[in-house]
Amino acid sequence: MLSRRELANAIRALSMDAVQRANIGHPGAPMGMADLAEVLWNDFLKHNPANPGWVNRDRFVMSNGHGSMLMYALLHLSGYDLSMDDIKDFRQLHSKTPGHPEFGYTPGIETTTGPLGQGLANAVGMALAERTLAAQFNQDDLEIVDHFTYVSVGDGCLMEGISHEACSLAGTLALGKLIAIYDQNQISIDGNISGWFTEDVPARFEAYNWHVIRDVDGHDPEQVKAALQTAQALTDKPTLICCQTIIGWGSPNKQGKESSHGAPLGEDEVALVRETIGWQYPPFEIPDEQYEAWDAKQAGTKHEAEWQEIFNKYQKQYPELAKEFLRRMQSELPENWNSTCTTYIQECVDKAENIASRKASQNSLNAYGPVLPELFGGSADLTGSNLTAWSGSNWLNNGAEDGNYLSYGVREFAMVAVNNGMTLHGGFIPYGGTFLIFSDYARNALRMAALMKQRNISVFSHDSIGLGEDGPTHQAVEQAASLRMIPNMSVWRPCDAVETAVAWQAAIENKDKPTSLLLSRQGLPHLQRSAEQIEQIKRGAYVLAGKSDKPDLVIIATGSEVSLAMEAATQLQQYNIRVVSMPSTDTFDAQDEDYRNSVLPPDCRKRIAIEAGSPDYWSKYVGLDGDVLGVPTFGESAPGGEVYKHFGITTAGLCELIEKNLS
């Protein structure tokens, strides 16, 4: 029978060999964490390699994602669909073993990690999703949602500010089934961290309201096992297990040093490691007895079968709840979704309200929320400004574990990253609100949502200089353009309640991308449209006025500036002016060429784009012969109307620019 150390050495061998073959990578973390990972995966982790998507599996996130070969070795050895050829293909183009773990590439990878600390925040979201789903669906002794979320973190993860945001929130929410394993090896790329990271991490987490298990020898399986058993039993708040490890363990000349952190060990050192740890096999050869000892398929099938038996009983006793649970976990929208949207959009048309789009967003939530129990909202301490709470909001902060709304506090980065974790877990469509200017704080989590193709909705209100007196620190200028440049991010800047309702519908229906909704503080006038125009809103851009096939000039506008474009076109009726409302550039760009040309005729080179933000983005639509009326600098502190006048973003200013282009 193989010892635990021998089992862990299989991880070390695969990790150092794969990094050496690729001639790039991070062998140190996998070699240092191998002993603790072996205990977690073989004694505690409830998962099924034959069905990586089993809904009640334990989640394991490697937040210190540079050590990805640890994950790949664990997945390969335990029986996932990850072959030895895939291991050999480490860090190669289109391989299943990319340099950092990427969701969607490798079976068993729960989230994309690499930007340090974000995996930890994702894990907080997964644990929050687990507890909330359990409160919403579990009945008496029939617990269909019952699993742990484990996350490994390194020193770098805990240096990143997002670790403070996410872990402070997790402790406040008392997420008792979240267990973080701290790989406390004291080494980062620049060397020993004693010169730049000296805080008392255990005390810090105790202050967050976490259980902390200190001074665990990460190379002693019995200590690791005892710590994990204790952590599982402590379910009144999250647990941090501080495991002291040696980076690159087993490397005679490089263990405990930064030289093993982010570079191959070298052929000579790899040979010495083999000798030191007693690994007698050539590169990429794992003996059968290792595979037999590591194989988790039989145990995983048993775990899932036991859960299925419980779920079968649940289906018989609570058929409607079971149906709803499956619908939500399969990311299917309710049967009455389309009819709900159609009815509500028509109501917006009939009401013809002049309201701020942030208020129109709240109205949309009130319309759509009752049929979407999976909708989970929140705000970074700006609920009353973002208007993200709706009539059916049930606040978790008030102790409602089955709730659907959370005040995240002033934690924009964590909010978006936690929401990424919730949508990755399944069962929820999360949304979070803040001012558009503060999307910068959350930028990397927004990028990760787009990279992972996750339906995470951001409600960004106060979308321009129109917010006025708060001044340039709060006036979003470059943020809309910046968000539009993120691949796979859908961005909507609606001009009235009708477009806002369509934007929310699109955001909820976008299963494979995040959406940013850019909403105004100031009131916006309702615009008249035909049924055909209303239908075309969902295509991202449409002709709002001036339907001649050969316009003299095309105005392209978004959000609060659409009404200015309409006023200018009305005042200059001597010209054949077309007004195009373009609430979503990415949605419009995805349309077929015929439709795009029907909206923006290629032979009409006289074009003006107007948006109260950075003008540079719009050159792709107006071309070399066009103009952009925007805000090329930071804003100013004054009432919103005065700021608009200062930058010339008025009907008069637009008319003047049109005359200049047509003279």
C-alpha positions in Angstrom: 0.0 0.0 0.0 1.4 3.4 -1.0 2.1 5.9 1.7 0.7 9.4 1.7 4.1 10.8 0.8 4.4 8.5 -2.2 1.0 9.6 -3.4 1.9 13.3 -3.0 5.2 12.6 -4.8 3.1 11.7 -7.9 1.9 15.4 -7.9 5.5 16.6 -7.5 6.8 14.5 -10.4 4.0 15.5 -12.8 4.3 19.2 -11.9 8.1 19.5 -12.2 8.1 17.4 -15.4 5.3 19.4 -17.1 6.9 22.7 -16.3 10.3 21.5 -17.4 8.9 20.2 -20.7 7.1 23.6 -21.3 10.2 25.4 -20.2 8.0 27.8 -18.3 5.7 27.7 -15.3 5.6 27.5 -11.5 6.8 24.2 -10.0 7.3 25.5 -6.5 3.7 25.8 -5.3 2.5 22.4 -6.5 5.6 20.7 -5.0 5.1 22.6 -1.7 1.3 22.0 -1.6 1.3 18.3 -2.7 1.1 16.8 0.8 -1.9 19.0 1.9 -3.6 18.6 -1.4 -3.4 14.8 -1.2 -5.2 14.8 2.1 -7.9 17.1 0.9 -8.6 15.3 -2.3 -8.3 11.7 -1.0 -10.0 12.1 2.4 -12.4 15.1 2.2 -13.3 16.4 -1.3 -16.8 15.1 -2.4 -16.7 15.1 -6.2 -17.3 12.9 -9.2 -14.7 12.8 -12.0 -17.2 11.0 -14.2 -19.6 14.0 -13.8 -17.6 17.2 -13.1 -20.9 19.2 -13.1 -22.7 17.3 -10.4 -24.6 20.0 -8.6 -23.9 18.9 -5.0 -20.1 18.5 -5.4 -17.7 20.2 -3.1 -16.0 23.1 -4.9 -12.3 23.5 -4.9 -10.7 26.7 -6.1 -7.0 27.3 -6.5 -6.8 31.1 -6.0 -3.0 30.9 -6.3 -3.6 29.9 -9.9 0.0 30.1 -11.0 0.4 26.7 -9.4 -2.0 25.3 -11.9 0.0 22.1 -12.4 -1.2 21.1 -8.9 -4.8 21.2 -10.2 -3.9 19.4 -13.4 -2.1 16.6 -11.6 -4.9 16.2 -9.1 -7.5 16.0 -11.9 -5.5 13.6 -14.0 -4.7 11.3 -11.1 -8.2 11.2 -9.7 -9.8 10.2 -13.0 -11.0 13.3 -14.8 -11.0 13.5 -18.6 -7.5 14.9 -18.6 -5.0 12.6 -20.2 -1.2 12.3 -19.9 -0.9 13.8 -23.4 -2.9 16.8 -22.0 -0.4 17.1 -19.1 2.5 17.0 -21.6 0.7 19.8 -23.5 1.0 22.1 -20.5 0.9 25.8 -21.6 0.6 25.0 -25.3 -1.9 26.6 -27.7 -5.5 25.3 -27.3 -4.4 22.7 -24.7 -6.6 21.6 -21.8 -3.8 22.6 -19.5 -3.3 26.4 -20.0 -0.8 28.3 -17.9 -3.4 29.3 -15.3 -6.6 27.3 -14.6 -9.3 28.4 -17.1 -13.0 27.7 -16.6 -14.3 25.9 -19.7 -11.0 24.4 -20.9 -10.5 21.7 -18.3 -13.1 19.4 -16.7 -13.0 20.0 -12.9 -11.8 23.6 -13.0 -14.4 25.7 -11.2 -13.2 29.1 -12.1 -10.4 30.9 -13.9 -7.7 32.0 -11.6 -4.4 33.8 -11.9 -5.1 37.4 -10.9 -4.3 36.8 -7.2 -7.1 37.0 -4.7 -9.9 36.7 -7.2 -10.3 33.0 -6.8 -10.7 33.6 -3.0 -13.5 36.1 -3.8 -15.1 33.6 -6.2 -15.1 31.0 -3.5 -16.9 33.4 -1.2 -19.5 33.7 -3.9 -19.8 29.9 -4.3 -20.2 29.5 -0.5 -22.8 32.2 -0.5 -24.7 30.6 -3.3 -24.6 27.2 -1.5 -26.0 28.6 1.7 -28.7 30.6 0.0 -29.8 27.8 -2.2 -29.9 25.5 0.8 -32.1 27.9 2.6 -34.4 28.3 -0.4 -34.7 24.6 -1.2 -33.7 22.2 1.6 -36.6 20.6 3.4 -36.4 18.9 6.8 -34.1 15.9 6.4 -34.1 16.2 2.6 -31.0 18.4 2.0 -30.4 18.5 -1.7 -27.8 21.4 -1.3 -25.1 20.4 1.1 -21.5 20.9 0.2 -18.3 22.7 1.2 -16.3 25.3 -0.7 -12.5 24.9 -0.4 -10.1 27.5 -1.6 -6.3 27.5 -1.5 -4.6 30.8 -1.2 -1.0 31.9 -1.1 0.8 34.9 0.4 0.2 36.9 -2.8 -3.5 36.3 -2.6 -3.6 37.8 0.9 -1.5 40.8 -0.1 -4.1 41.8 -2.7 -6.7 44.2 -1.5 -9.6 42.1 -2.8 -8.7 39.5 -0.1 -9.6 42.1 2.5 -12.9 43.0 0.8 -14.0 39.5 0.2 -12.9 37.9 3.5 -14.3 40.7 5.6 -17.7 40.2 3.9 -17.5 36.4 4.3 -16.8 36.7 8.0 -19.7 39.2 8.5 -22.0 36.8 6.6 -20.7 33.8 8.7 -20.3 31.6 5.7 -19.5 28.5 7.7 -19.0 26.0 4.9 -16.2 28.1 3.4 -12.7 26.6 4.2 -9.6 28.5 3.1 -6.2 26.7 3.1 -3.4 29.2 3.4 -0.2 28.0 1.7 2.1 29.9 4.1 5.4 29.4 2.3 6.7 32.9 2.8 8.0 33.2 -0.7 6.9 35.4 -3.7 8.7 36.4 -6.9 10.8 39.0 -5.2 12.0 36.6 -2.6 11.2 36.1 1.1 8.2 38.2 2.0 9.6 39.3 5.3 10.5 42.7 3.7 7.0 43.6 2.6 4.4 41.3 4.2 4.8 41.1 7.9 1.2 41.4 9.2 -0.3 38.9 11.6 -2.5 37.1 9.1 -4.2 34.8 11.6 -5.1 37.8 13.8 -6.4 39.6 10.7 -8.8 36.8 9.9 -9.9 36.4 13.5 -10.8 40.1 13.3 -12.9 39.3 10.2 -14.9 36.8 12.3 -13.2 33.7 10.9 -12.1 30.6 12.8 -8.4 30.3 12.4 -6.4 27.1 12.8 -2.7 28.2 13.3 0.6 26.6 12.7 -0.3 23.5 10.8 2.6 21.6 9.3 1.6 21.4 5.7 3.9 18.4 5.1 2.4 16.4 8.0 -0.7 14.6 6.6 -2.1 13.9 10.1 -2.0 17.6 11.1 -3.6 18.6 7.9 -6.3 15.9 8.3 -7.1 17.0 11.9 -7.3 20.7 10.8 -9.7 19.9 8.0 -11.9 17.8 10.3 -12.0 20.7 12.7 -12.9 23.1 9.9 -15.7 20.9 8.7 -17.2 20.8 12.2 -17.0 24.6 12.7 -20.0 25.7 10.6 -20.9 29.0 12.3 -18.3 31.0 10.4 -15.6 30.4 7.8 -12.3 28.8 8.6 -8.7 29.7 7.6 -6.2 26.8 8.0 -2.7 28.2 8.1 -0.4 25.5 6.6 3.3 26.2 6.8 4.9 24.7 3.8 8.2 24.8 1.9 8.0 26.0 -1.6 9.6 23.5 -4.1 9.7 20.8 -1.4 12.0 18.0 -2.5 14.3 20.1 -4.6 17.7 20.0 -2.8 19.0 23.3 -4.2 15.9 25.3 -4.8 13.3 24.4 -2.1 12.4 27.3 0.1 13.7 29.8 -2.4 12.2 32.1 -5.0 14.2 30.2 -7.7 11.6 27.5 -7.5 8.6 29.9 -7.7 8.3 30.9 -11.3 10.8 29.0 -13.5 11.6 25.4 -14.4 13.9 23.7 -12.0 16.3 22.6 -14.8 17.1 19.1 -16.0 19.9 18.5 -13.4 17.7 19.7 -10.5 14.8 17.6 -11.7 17.0 14.5 -11.6 18.1 15.4 -8.1 14.5 15.8 -7.0 13.8 12.3 -8.3 16.6 10.9 -6.3 15.7 12.9 -3.2 12.0 11.9 -3.0 12.6 8.4 -4.3 10.7 8.7 -7.5 12.0 6.0 -9.7 10.0 6.6 -12.9 10.8 8.5 -16.0 9.0 11.7 -16.9 5.2 11.4 -17.4 5.1 7.8 -16.2 2.8 7.0 -13.4 2.6 3.4 -12.1 -0.7 1.6 -12.0 -0.7 1.3 -8.2 -0.7 5.1 -8.1 -3.6 5.4 -10.4 -5.5 2.8 -8.4 -4.9 4.6 -5.1 -5.8 8.0 -6.6 -8.9 7.0 -8.6 -11.9 8.8 -7.3 -14.5 7.7 -9.9 -16.0 4.9 -7.8 -16.3 7.0 -4.7 -17.6 9.9 -6.8 -20.2 7.8 -8.4 -21.3 6.6 -5.0 -21.5 10.1 -3.7 -23.6 11.2 -6.6 -25.9 8.1 -6.3 -26.5 8.8 -2.7 -27.4 12.3 -3.5 -29.7 11.2 -6.3 -31.5 8.9 -4.0 -32.2 11.9 -1.7 -33.2 14.0 -4.7 -35.6 11.3 -5.9 -37.4 11.4 -2.6 -37.4 15.2 -2.8 -39.0 15.1 -6.2 -41.8 12.9 -4.9 -42.5 15.0 -1.9 -41.9 18.5 -3.4 -42.3 18.1 -7.2 -42.7 21.9 -7.9 -39.6 22.8 -5.8 -37.6 20.0 -7.5 -38.6 21.3 -10.9 -37.7 24.8 -10.0 -34.3 23.7 -8.6 -33.4 21.8 -11.8 -34.5 24.8 -14.0 -32.3 27.1 -12.0 -29.3 24.9 -12.0 -29.6 24.3 -15.7 -29.8 28.1 -16.3 -33.1 27.9 -18.0 -35.5 30.9 -17.9 -39.1 30.4 -16.7 -41.8 29.5 -19.3 -43.5 32.8 -18.9 -40.3 34.9 -19.4 -41.0 36.1 -22.9 -44.6 37.0 -22.2 -43.5 38.9 -19.1 -41.0 40.9 -21.1 -43.5 41.6 -23.9 -46.2 42.8 -21.5 -43.8 45.0 -19.5 -42.2 46.7 -22.5 -45.7 47.5 -23.8 -46.5 49.0 -20.4 -43.4 51.3 -20.8 -44.6 52.4 -24.2 -48.1 53.1 -22.9 -46.9 55.0 -19.8 -44.5 57.2 -21.8 -42.8 58.3 -18.6 -40.0 60.8 -18.5 -37.7 59.3 -15.9 -34.0 58.6 -15.2 -32.9 55.4 -16.6 -31.7 54.3 -13.1 -35.4 54.5 -12.0 -36.4 52.8 -15.2 -34.0 50.0 -14.3 -35.6 49.6 -10.9 -39.0 49.5 -12.6 -37.7 46.7 -14.8 -36.6 44.8 -11.7 -40.1 45.2 -10.3 -41.5 43.8 -13.5 -39.1 40.9 -14.1 -38.1 40.0 -10.5 -41.3 38.2 -9.5 -40.8 35.6 -12.3 -37.0 35.3 -11.6 -36.4 33.8 -8.1 -32.8 33.2 -9.2 -32.2 37.0 -9.5 -29.8 37.9 -6.7 -29.0 41.6 -6.4 -27.0 44.0 -4.4 -25.1 47.2 -4.3 -21.7 48.5 -3.0 -23.3 50.8 -0.4 -25.3 52.7 -3.0 -28.7 51.0 -3.0 -30.6 54.2 -2.7 -28.6 55.8 -5.6 -28.4 52.8 -7.9 -32.0 51.8 -7.2 -31.0 48.2 -7.3 -33.5 47.1 -4.6 -37.0 46.2 -5.8 -40.3 45.5 -4.1 -39.4 41.8 -3.7 -35.9 42.3 -2.3 -35.2 40.3 0.8 -32.0 41.4 2.5 -29.5 38.9 3.6 -27.9 41.5 5.8 -31.0 41.3 8.0 -30.4 37.6 8.6 -32.5 36.2 5.8 -30.4 33.3 4.6 -32.9 32.6 1.9 -32.8 36.2 0.7 -32.1 37.7 -2.7 -30.4 41.0 -1.9 -27.1 41.9 -0.3 -25.5 45.2 0.7 -21.9 44.5 -0.2 -20.6 47.6 1.6 -18.0 49.7 -0.1 -16.5 46.7 -1.9 -16.9 47.1 -5.6 -14.1 44.7 -6.6 -15.3 42.0 -4.2 -18.9 42.5 -5.3 -18.3 41.7 -8.9 -15.9 38.8 -8.1 -18.3 37.3 -5.5 -21.0 37.5 -8.1 -18.7 35.7 -10.5 -18.5 32.9 -8.0 -22.3 32.8 -7.5 -23.0 32.5 -11.2 -20.2 29.8 -11.6 -21.8 27.9 -8.7 -25.2 27.9 -10.5 -28.7 28.6 -9.5 -28.4 32.4 -9.6 -28.4 35.4 -11.9 -26.5 37.9 -9.9 -26.4 41.7 -10.4 -24.5 44.4 -8.4 -24.7 48.2 -8.5 -22.3 51.1 -8.1 -21.6 54.4 -9.9 -20.1 53.9 -13.3 -16.9 55.8 -12.3 -16.3 53.0 -9.7 -16.3 50.3 -12.4 -12.6 51.0 -12.4 -12.3 49.5 -8.9 -14.0 46.3 -10.2 -12.3 46.3 -13.6 -10.4 43.1 -13.4 -13.3 41.1 -12.0 -15.4 42.5 -14.9 -12.8 41.3 -17.3 -12.8 37.8 -15.6 -16.5 37.6 -16.0 -16.2 38.3 -19.7 -13.2 35.8 -20.0 -15.2 33.1 -18.3 -18.4 33.9 -20.3 -20.5 34.4 -17.1 -23.9 36.0 -16.8 -22.9 38.6 -14.2 -24.9 41.9 -14.5 -23.5 45.2 -13.4 -25.8 48.2 -12.8 -23.7 51.3 -13.2 -25.7 54.4 -12.5 -24.6 58.1 -12.6 -23.2 57.3 -16.0 -21.8 60.7 -17.2 -21.1 64.3 -16.5 -24.9 64.6 -15.9 -24.5 63.8 -12.3 -23.3 67.3 -11.8 -22.2 68.7 -8.5 -20.2 65.6 -7.3 -17.6 66.8 -9.9 -14.9 65.1 -12.0 -14.0 62.5 -9.3 -17.5 61.0 -9.8 -18.2 61.9 -13.4 -17.6 59.0 -15.7 -15.8 60.1 -18.9 -13.7 57.2 -20.2 -15.5 54.3 -18.4 -18.1 53.6 -21.1 -15.5 53.3 -23.8 -13.3 51.2 -21.5 -16.0 48.7 -20.8 -16.9 48.5 -24.5 -13.3 47.4 -25.2 -13.5 44.3 -23.0 -14.1 41.3 -25.3 -17.3 39.5 -24.7 -18.7 42.3 -22.4 -22.1 43.5 -23.5 -22.6 47.2 -22.7 -26.0 49.0 -22.8 -26.6 52.7 -22.4 -30.4 53.1 -22.8 -32.1 56.4 -23.6 -35.4 55.9 -21.9 -37.6 53.4 -20.0 -38.4 51.3 -23.1 -34.7 50.8 -24.0 -33.9 50.1 -20.4 -36.5 47.3 -20.3 -35.1 45.8 -23.4 -31.5 46.1 -22.0 -32.5 44.2 -18.9 -34.2 41.6 -21.0 -31.0 41.2 -23.1 -28.8 41.0 -20.0 -30.9 38.2 -18.5 -31.0 36.3 -21.7 -27.2 36.6 -22.3 -26.2 33.3 -20.8 -22.6 33.4 -22.0 -21.5 37.0 -21.3 -21.7 39.6 -18.6 -23.6 42.8 -19.1 -22.9 46.4 -18.0 -25.9 48.7 -17.8 -25.0 52.4 -17.9 -27.8 54.4 -16.4 -28.5 58.1 -15.9 -29.1 60.0 -12.7 -31.0 62.7 -14.5 -34.5 62.3 -16.0 -34.8 61.3 -19.7 -37.7 62.0 -22.0 -39.8 59.1 -23.4 -39.3 58.8 -27.1 -42.0 57.7 -29.5 -41.4 54.6 -31.6 -43.2 52.2 -33.9 -43.6 48.5 -33.1 -40.9 47.8 -35.6 -38.5 50.2 -33.9 -39.2 48.7 -30.5 -38.4 45.2 -31.9 -35.1 46.6 -33.4 -33.9 47.9 -30.0 -32.7 44.4 -29.2 -30.4 44.6 -32.2 -28.3 47.2 -30.5 -29.0 50.1 -32.8 -31.9 51.3 -35.0 -33.1 54.2 -37.0 -35.1 56.4 -34.6 -35.9 59.2 -37.1 -35.2 60.1 -40.7 -35.8 56.9 -42.7 -34.7 58.2 -46.1 -32.4 55.8 -47.9 -30.0 58.6 -48.6 -29.7 60.9 -45.6 -27.5 64.0 -45.7 -26.1 63.2 -42.3 -26.4 60.5 -39.6 -26.4 61.3 -35.9 -25.4 58.4 -33.7 -26.4 58.8 -30.1 -26.7 56.9 -26.8 -28.4 57.3 -23.5 -29.2 60.8 -22.4 -27.9 62.3 -25.6 -30.5 60.6 -27.9 -33.1 63.2 -27.0 -30.6 66.0 -27.9 -30.1 64.3 -31.3 -33.8 64.2 -31.9 -34.2 67.9 -30.9 -31.4 68.9 -33.3 -32.9 66.9 -36.2 -36.3 68.6 -35.6 -34.7 72.0 -35.6 -32.8 71.4 -38.8 -35.6 70.1 -40.9 -34.1 71.7 -44.0 -31.7 68.8 -44.0 -32.4 65.1 -44.4 -31.0 64.0 -41.0 -31.1 60.4 -39.7 -31.0 59.8 -36.0 -29.7 56.4 -34.9 -30.1 55.3 -31.3 -27.3 52.9 -30.5 -27.8 51.6 -26.9 -25.4 48.7 -27.4 -22.5 48.9 -29.7 -21.4 45.3 -29.3 -24.9 44.0 -29.9 -25.1 46.1 -33.1 -21.7 44.9 -34.2 -22.9 41.3 -34.0 -25.7 41.9 -36.5 -25.5 40.8 -40.1 -23.9 43.2 -42.6 -27.2 44.0 -44.3 -28.8 45.2 -41.1 -25.8 47.2 -40.1 -25.7 48.9 -43.5 -29.4 49.6 -43.3 -28.9 51.5 -40.1 -25.6 53.2 -41.1 -25.6 53.5 -44.9 -22.0 53.1 -46.1 -22.3 55.8 -48.7 -23.3 58.4 -46.1 -19.9 59.6 -44.8 -21.3 62.6 -43.0 -21.8 61.3 -39.5 -21.7 62.7 -36.0 -21.7 60.7 -32.8 -22.8 62.3 -29.6 -22.1 60.9 -26.1 -21.3 62.7 -22.9 -18.0 60.8 -22.5 -14.7 60.1 -24.2 -15.0 60.7 -27.9 -12.3 58.5 -29.2 -14.3 55.2 -29.2 -16.8 56.6 -31.8 -14.3 57.0 -34.6 -15.0 53.4 -35.7 -18.6 54.5 -36.6 -18.1 58.0 -37.8 -14.9 57.4 -39.9 -12.4 59.9 -41.1 -15.0 62.3 -42.4 -17.1 62.3 -39.3 -17.2 64.2 -36.0 -17.8 63.3 -32.4 -19.4 65.6 -29.8 -18.1 64.3 -26.5 -16.1 65.1 -23.4 -12.3 64.9 -24.2 -11.2 65.9 -20.7 -12.3 65.3 -17.1 -15.6 66.8 -16.0 -16.3 69.8 -13.9 -18.1 70.4 -10.6 -21.4 72.2 -11.2 -25.1 71.4 -11.7 -25.5 68.8 -14.5 -27.1 71.1 -17.0 -24.3 73.7 -16.5 -21.7 71.0 -17.1 -23.4 69.9 -20.3 -23.4 73.6 -21.5 -19.7 73.9 -20.5 -18.8 71.1 -22.9 -21.2 72.2 -25.6 -23.2 69.0 -25.4 -26.5 70.8 -26.0 -29.0 71.0 -28.8 -27.5 74.3 -29.9 -24.0 72.8 -29.8 -25.0 69.8 -31.9 -26.9 72.0 -34.4 -23.8 74.1 -34.8 -21.7 71.0 -35.5 -24.2 69.7 -38.0 -24.2 73.0 -39.9 -20.5 72.9 -40.0 -20.5 69.4 -41.5 -23.1 70.2 -44.1 -21.9 73.6 -45.1 
